[in-house]
Structure formats: C-alpha cells, structure tokens
Amino acid sequence: MVFKCQEDSFLQKFTSKVVKCEPTTEPIVEYGKVTKFEGYQITLENTILFPAGGGQPHDIGWLNNIEVLQVLRKGDEAIHFTKEPLEPGTVVEQKINWNRRFDHMQQHSGQHLLSAVLEKHYNLPTTSWWLGSDECYVELDSTKVAEDVMQGAEKICNAAIREATPVIVKFCTANDPQLDEAHTRGLPKDCMDTIRIICMGNIDENMCCGTHVSNLSQLQVIKLLGAEPGKKGKTNLRFLVGNRVTKTFQLMLDREIALTGLLKNEPSKHEELVQKLQKNLKVSNKNLQNVLLELAQYEAEKIKSATTKPKYVFMFKKESTPEFNRALLKGLEGEDLFVFLASEDADRPKEGQIIMQGPEEYCNALGQQITEILKGKGAFKNGKFQGKVGDLSGINKCKKLIEDYFKSLS
C-alpha cells in the first residue's frame, strides 16, 4: 500500500475512517530517544501522517482533536499512537504538524541530493544517514573527507537548488525494469508490491519510502558543518538544510550581538580580544595559585606554631580551592592532627570536594559519619580521604560532630 502522505507530501489535512483500535505499551521513539508509553494504536484506511522509515522520523499530528504521538509502519499498515481510543468505523479528520513535516522533507531531500553529489563527483558512497532534532549527517565509506571536497560538494548542491531542479515520484512494481536504474542500498524485507522512486532531474534516482519536496528550490540552501570520525573507519559529514540553516544563523547572530556587547568591540575583533583575555587569565591564574600556596603555607605554620596545639583543624571557605586545600594538607603532614578541609564547586554550589587526614583512630571514628552526612563517595587510603561530596548543606552538622568528638576525648 502507498499511503496518502507518499502520494502527496504536501497534504496537510485528510479525512479517513478508523479500521481498528487496540491498546499498546510499545514505547515512543523520538530522534533516537525512547520514552515509555501506554495508550492505543489506531489503524486508518489511509493516512497523511508519515510512519517512520527510510531514515526519516515519524510525523505527529491529530485525529480530530486527539493528538498522535507516533506513527509506525507494520507491513502495509500505518499505526497511529494516541492516548485516547477511537471506535472502529469513526470518520476522522487528520491534521499534520506541518512545521515538523516540512523540516523533515527538507532534510530528507537534502540528504538525497548531498549523497548523490558526493558519490557521483567524489566517489564517496553513503552507507547510512541520521536525521536528528538539530542536525543531520551522512555516514560516508571513507576514513577522511577533505575540506576542498566539502566545499565543492556544497557548491554543487546549492547550484542544483538555485536551478530549481524538479523532484518527481515514480511508482513501479517489484519487477519493473526501471528499478535497475534506481540507486538503493536494498529494499526492506516487508516491502509491498508498489515501489517509489524519487527522481531529482538527472542528478539522482533513488528508491525511498519517505516524503520529499517537489522542487529542489524548496530546500532553500544546504550547509555542511564539518566531518568527524564515524564507526569502523567511516566518516560522518554533518549538514543542515533550509529552515534549519536560517534558524542556526539567527542563533549565531544573536550570540554575536551578545558577545559584541560584552566585549565592547566589533565582531571582526572578537577572536583577537578573546585570545588576549585567555592569555591574561592564564597569567592571573598562575599568580593566584602562587598566592594560594603562600597562604596555605602561612596557615600551616600558624597552626603548627600555636601555643596550644589543636587536636583538629576544620576549614570550609567558599572561596577556597582544592589546590589550596592540598597545599595546606601537605604543610600539616606529620602533625598529630585530624584535618578536615572542604571546597565548593563553583558551578554546583551544593556539591564540592573534601579532604580528611589524620591518625587512624580519628579517621575511623569520624570518616564514615562525615561521608554519609555529605553524601560523599570513597574510602580512606593511607590515612587520607579525598573525594567528591554531593550535599554540602550538612557541613555545619559535620563541624559539630568533630567538635563533640574531640570534647569527649578531653
């Protein structure tokens, strides 16, 4: 069966009858993300909502006012996933989420064009492709794709778009000789008798079940984002088509405007100024580390030279760093002290790092209790504990625990 969406990819509304409705717990898959689902699967006489296939994700839309969350193909049927049931025999108006559909059409047709150009002009066959929520990529049978190849392929693709190359759909039977001319990696095992061929002028003929534009001018533009290593010696070439290009450009423009305001210079000077800021920051960090090291040494000497030597040291300063704590700890090595030092994670205030060190008797009495209160992970090794903690809100409770313990020893 050829679904209505495959006959006319631009249909946005269509009326059809419910054939069957059954409960289901099959999960929803959205751009590779799996979500648990409990509802109904509805079969219609025909549908404009595309079931996932050919690398293209499923459509979403409505049957009357009931939302369709997923559509899958099973044999010659399209299964619509909904939260509410519909009685068999009910006539429903199908409505499609057109923004999502047109985006998928642009990316899918763009992939056909890009794959054809890469193979025809650069001998780089596509072995698979991925249509994601933000970006797409084609997997190429090559360990590397040169920059000049990407620039050349993009130029050829955009020339075909400017030339408004027509895209037509041919329908063939399984034994039609026209299939010998079409390009494909092979048909699905449950493929029905009628087969669609997507023809892009003299650029490409490819067997495909997906929805496509009717003219390459509807792609607007294609932009290659770069290549990165794929699996088993292959390369993933990332790309955007049509509205995704303009959307991404707007996001980049907004970031540039914001950065211009922060740096107070023109965009052409951004790179130069950021490099200068990074250099200054590196120098400042080095100076800060030197100051922290001197401060840690000073604190250690003050503790060691105290008239009455303390039994423990408890220190938690939000501005302290793990480097400061380690330097202080090193300065107190060999002293008969229980030392507890904590620092806060700048990005996650409730989380941080702790270091404990001291005689085995003190560590055994306090270590496990402290790590439980602060939700820390790890164990003492050679009289020292160093690790991350997940909840610094209990820091005062730990302080009191340590104070009460050493009072009990007096």
HELIX and SHEET records of a PDB file:
HELIX    1   1 LYS A    4  GLU A    7  1                                   4    
HELIX    2   2 TRP A   98  TYR A  122  1                                  25    
HELIX    3   3 GLU A  147  ARG A  162  1                                  16    
HELIX    4   4 PRO A  177  ASP A  180  5                                   4    
HELIX    5   5 LEU A  216  LEU A  219  5                                   4    
HELIX    6   6 ASN A  243  LEU A  263  1                                  21    
HELIX    7   7 PRO A  267  LYS A  269  5                                   3    
HELIX    8   8 HIS A  270  LYS A  304  1                                  35    
HELIX    9   9 PRO A  322  GLY A  331  1                                  10    
HELIX   10  10 GLU A  360  ILE A  373  1                                  14    
HELIX   11  11 LEU A  392  GLY A  394  5                                   3    
HELIX   12  12 ILE A  395  LEU A  409  1                                  15    
SHEET    1   A 7 LYS A  13  THR A  24  0                                        
SHEET    2   A 7 GLY A  39  LEU A  44 -1                                        
SHEET    3   A 7 GLU A  77  THR A  82 -1                                        
SHEET    4   A 7 ILE A  66  LYS A  74 -1                                        
SHEET    5   A 7 GLY A  61  LEU A  63 -1                                        
SHEET    6   A 7 VAL A  91  ILE A  96 -1                                        
SHEET    7   A 7 LYS A  13  THR A  24 -1                                        
SHEET    1   B 2 ILE A  28  GLU A  30  0                                        
SHEET    2   B 2 LYS A  33  THR A  35 -1                                        
SHEET    1   C 4 THR A 126  LEU A 131  0                                        
SHEET    2   C 4 CYS A 136  LEU A 140 -1                                        
SHEET    3   C 4 THR A 235  VAL A 241 -1                                        
SHEET    4   C 4 ILE A 222  PRO A 229 -1                                        
SHEET    1   D 3 VAL A 167  THR A 173  0                                        
SHEET    2   D 3 THR A 194  MET A 200 -1                                        
SHEET    3   D 3 ASP A 204  MET A 207 -1                                        
SHEET    1   E 4 TYR A 312  PHE A 316  0                                        
SHEET    2   E 4 PHE A 338  GLU A 344  1                                        
SHEET    3   E 4 GLY A 352  GLN A 357 -1                                        
SHEET    4   E 4 LYS A 384  VAL A 389 -1                                        
END                                                                             
